[in-house]
Structure formats: C-alpha cells, structure tokens
Amino acid sequence: MDGGTVRSMIPGVLAATSQAYRDGMAHVAGHVHVVTTAGAAGTSGFTAIAVASVSDDPPMLLVCLNRKSANGDLIGRNGVFSVNALPSGAEDLAETFAGRRGLAGAERFREGSWTPLVTGSPTLDTALVSFDCRVEEMRPMATHHILIGRVEAVRIGPAGAALAYFDRAYRPIPR
C-alpha cells in the first residue's frame, strides 16, 4: 500500500474506503427487519438489515443501528425492542420505517397491524418471525451502536417468502 492506494495484481481489489465498503456490502444479501420499541420514552422503529443471532442459551440477538438515529437513545431509555423479519411484499413498510415516507415515531405504525408481546414493543402481525427483547447491552462502535438483546418471547408468523435487500434493491427470497 502506498499513500492510500492498494497495489494488487488481483482485479477488483480496492482500498477499503467508506464508499468501497458500501459498494462491497451491496453484494451481500440481507433479510429486511423492522425493529421497534415502546415504553415511557416513546414508541418508534426503524428498518434494519444488520441483525444476527448471538446465542441460543440464553437466546440473544444483535442489531446494528446508526448512532445518528434517535432510535438508539429511545431504545436505550425504554430498555426493550422487538425484531420483526419482513415477508416479501412488505417493501412499503420497510420504506416507511427507513424514514423515506416522512413519518416519524408512532406515526410509522399506521401501516400494518401491530401487537405487543411480553415487553410492550410492537410486533408486526404479518412478520415471518418476531423476537421480543430486553436490552442486554448497547455499545457504540464507529458509526453505529451494537445493540444486544435477550429474547423474552418468539412469535412465529405465517410461512411465506422473505424480503431481502441485495444490490441496493428489495428482493423476494422464496420459501
């Protein structure tokens, strides 16, 4: 490497800039989720791709969310959240919770049918699966928060195709 330039004999190798990283991540398919919270601090939610299992005993998962988002503070103060795996056809809902419809906070829940489980966080009735969680840990990491939740309840929804995000577009994943 010389002055930020990667010299490689391998075609397609780029310096790991933020843009090159984002372009590379466009080649990684991810299931689309809506993460919600409700409590004394308020009700809100956001669209997330970065969701992963941490442990099955005890059941825990993680979500990454941008530190610029007000949702991080809200989840931290409420201490609870739910993760809802979206079915194919839920692109409009994903866009709403991504903030692209001009709605914020509780206004976003006008779309879809929502039911609280154990923690009080709204879960989407048509989600393929919903995980209702209590915040175990929330850690800042570069541009994002890593949110780790202990799963308190799981609701498995109707079987169907999943909604994924790949190559900067929503795509169905058949069952």
C-alpha positions in Angstrom: 0.0 0.0 0.0 1.3 3.4 -1.0 -0.4 6.6 0.1 -3.8 5.0 0.5 -3.6 3.1 -2.8 -3.7 -0.6 -2.8 -1.4 -2.1 -5.4 -2.6 -5.6 -6.3 -2.3 -7.9 -9.2 -5.8 -9.1 -8.5 -8.5 -7.3 -10.4 -11.3 -5.7 -8.4 -9.2 -5.1 -5.3 -9.9 -1.6 -3.9 -8.6 0.4 -0.9 -11.1 0.0 2.0 -12.7 3.4 1.8 -16.2 4.0 3.1 -17.5 4.1 -0.4 -15.7 0.9 -1.5 -17.1 -0.8 1.7 -20.7 0.3 0.9 -20.3 -0.8 -2.7 -19.0 -4.2 -1.4 -21.8 -4.6 1.1 -24.3 -4.1 -1.8 -23.2 -7.6 -2.9 -24.2 -9.1 0.5 -27.9 -10.1 0.7 -29.6 -9.4 4.0 -33.1 -10.1 5.4 -35.0 -6.9 6.0 -36.3 -6.3 9.5 -38.3 -3.7 11.3 -37.0 -3.1 14.8 -39.5 -1.4 17.2 -39.6 -0.1 20.8 -42.3 1.2 23.1 -42.2 2.4 26.6 -42.1 5.5 28.8 -39.6 7.2 26.5 -41.9 6.8 23.4 -42.7 4.5 20.5 -40.7 4.3 17.3 -39.0 1.9 14.9 -36.5 1.6 12.1 -35.6 -0.7 9.2 -32.5 -2.9 9.8 -30.6 -5.4 7.7 -27.8 -5.9 10.3 -29.4 -8.5 12.6 -27.7 -11.6 13.8 -28.0 -14.4 16.3 -25.7 -14.2 19.3 -26.6 -17.2 21.4 -29.4 -19.8 21.8 -28.8 -20.3 25.5 -29.7 -17.8 26.7 -31.4 -16.7 23.5 -29.8 -13.4 22.4 -29.5 -11.5 19.1 -27.8 -8.3 18.0 -28.9 -5.4 15.9 -26.7 -2.6 14.5 -28.2 0.9 14.2 -26.7 4.2 13.1 -25.6 6.4 16.0 -27.2 9.4 14.3 -30.6 7.8 14.7 -32.8 9.0 17.6 -34.0 5.4 17.8 -30.8 4.4 19.7 -31.5 6.8 22.6 -35.1 5.7 22.6 -34.3 2.0 22.8 -31.7 2.7 25.5 -34.2 4.6 27.6 -37.1 2.1 27.1 -34.8 -0.9 27.6 -36.8 -3.1 25.2 -37.2 -3.7 21.5 -38.6 -6.2 19.0 -37.1 -7.5 15.8 -39.6 -8.3 13.0 -38.5 -10.3 10.0 -40.4 -8.9 7.0 -42.2 -11.1 4.4 -41.9 -10.5 0.7 -44.3 -7.7 -0.4 -43.6 -5.5 2.7 -41.4 -3.1 0.7 -43.6 -0.1 1.6 -43.4 -0.9 5.3 -39.6 -1.2 5.0 -39.5 2.2 3.3 -41.8 3.8 5.9 -39.6 2.6 8.8 -36.4 3.6 6.9 -37.8 7.2 7.1 -38.5 7.6 3.4 -42.2 8.4 3.8 -41.9 11.5 6.0 -43.3 9.7 9.1 -41.6 9.6 12.5 -42.1 7.9 15.8 -45.5 6.4 16.5 -46.8 7.7 13.1 -44.9 4.9 11.4 -47.2 2.3 13.0 -50.2 3.5 10.9 -49.2 0.9 8.3 -49.5 -2.7 9.3 -51.2 -4.5 12.2 -49.1 -4.5 15.5 -49.4 -6.5 18.7 -47.2 -6.1 21.8 -45.9 -9.4 23.3 -44.0 -9.5 26.6 -42.0 -6.3 26.7 -44.7 -4.0 25.2 -42.7 -3.4 22.0 -45.0 -3.6 18.9 -44.6 -6.8 16.8 -45.8 -7.0 13.3 -48.7 -9.5 12.9 -47.6 -10.5 9.4 -43.9 -10.9 10.2 -42.3 -14.2 9.4 -41.0 -14.2 13.0 -40.8 -11.6 15.8 -38.3 -11.6 18.6 -39.3 -9.6 21.7 -36.2 -8.5 23.6 -34.9 -6.7 26.6 -31.7 -4.7 26.1 -28.7 -6.6 27.5 -26.0 -4.3 26.2 -25.7 -1.3 23.9 -22.2 -0.4 22.8 -21.1 2.4 20.4 -18.8 1.1 17.6 -17.6 3.6 15.0 -20.7 5.0 13.2 -23.1 2.5 14.8 -24.5 1.1 18.1 -24.3 -2.6 18.6 -27.5 -3.5 20.4 -27.6 -6.9 22.1 -31.0 -8.1 23.3 -32.1 -11.0 25.4 -35.0 -12.6 23.7 -38.1 -12.8 26.0 -40.6 -14.1 23.5 -40.7 -15.5 20.0 -43.7 -15.4 17.7 -43.5 -17.4 14.5 -45.8 -16.0 11.9 -47.3 -17.2 8.7 -45.0 -19.2 6.3 -44.0 -17.3 3.2 -41.3 -15.7 1.2 -38.8 -13.4 2.9 -37.9 -9.8 2.0 -34.2 -9.3 1.4 -32.1 -6.3 0.4 -29.5 -7.0 -2.3 -27.7 -4.8 -4.9 -29.4 -1.8 -3.4 -32.9 -3.1 -4.0 -35.6 -5.2 -2.3 -35.8 -8.8 -3.5 -38.0 -11.7 -2.6 -36.5 -14.9 -1.2 -38.8 -17.9 -1.9 -39.5 -20.2 0.9 
